[in-house]
Amino acid sequence: MRIRTNLHIENDALAAASAYANAKGISLGLAVSQLILRAEQAPEPPASMSKKLKKDKYGYLVVKASGSLVTPEMVKAALEDDLDG
């Protein structure tokens, strides 16, 4: 079922959804739907994944101390630190 609605979303979320829609060649509404459903189905990482990482209000991993975006290399290093410690 499709419903027409208005959404008030952050500019960066709109940019991400627009980029996804353009890459897939689909409408923005369908892109937002797919992204929401994908996020809903994604497994939650274990709570003990890393002491250095947290999720921001959008669900992205950030470094606790700095709030900087996390690269794959940083995740690997943090996980290795937890395994060693």
N, C-alpha and C positions, 0 to 999 in steps of 0.2 A: 504494500500500500504506500502511496506517495502522498505527502501532505506539503502544501506550500506554507512556508513560514519565514520570518525574519530572524536573523541571528545577530547578536552583538558580540563580536569576537575581537581578540587582540590583533593588531596589525601583523605581528610576526606569525601568528597562527593562520591568518588569511593568506599571507605570502607563501607559507608552506603548503597550504591546501591548493592554492592557485598553481604553484609549481608542479605539484603532484597531478592535478587535473590536466595541465598542459602536456606533461610527459606521457600521460596515459591516453590523451586525446578524448577526455570525457568532460562532462559538465562539472562546474564547481560543486553543485549540490550533490551529485553522485560521488565526487571525490571526498567530500566531507563525510558522507554516509559510509563509504568504504573505510576511511581512516578511523572513524569512531568504532565501527564493528571490529576492525583489526586490533585496535587498542583494547577493546573489551575482551577479546579472545586471547590476548598475549598473556603468557604465564607470568606470575609475579616472581621476581628474583627472591632468593632466600634472604631473610632479614639479616643474617650474618655475612652477607656477601662481602662487605668491606666496611671497615670503621671509618674510612676516609671519604666515602661516597654517600650522597643522599639524593632524593628526588626533589626537583623543584615543583612549583604549583602546577606545571604542565606535564609532569611525569618524566622529565628528562633527568638523567644523572648529572650531578654537579659535584665538584669537590667541596666538602663541608667548609673548610677554612676560607676558601677564596670565592666560592660561588661561580667559578669559571666553568665553561662547558668542558666536558670530559671527552678526550679522544680515545680511540680504541687502545692506543699504546698506554695511556694513563690507566685504563681499566685493567689491562694485563699486569702492569706494574703493581697496582694496588692489590690485586688478587694474589700475586706472588708474595707481596709483603705480608698479607694475612696468613698465607700458608706457612711462611717462615717463622712468623711470630706467634 
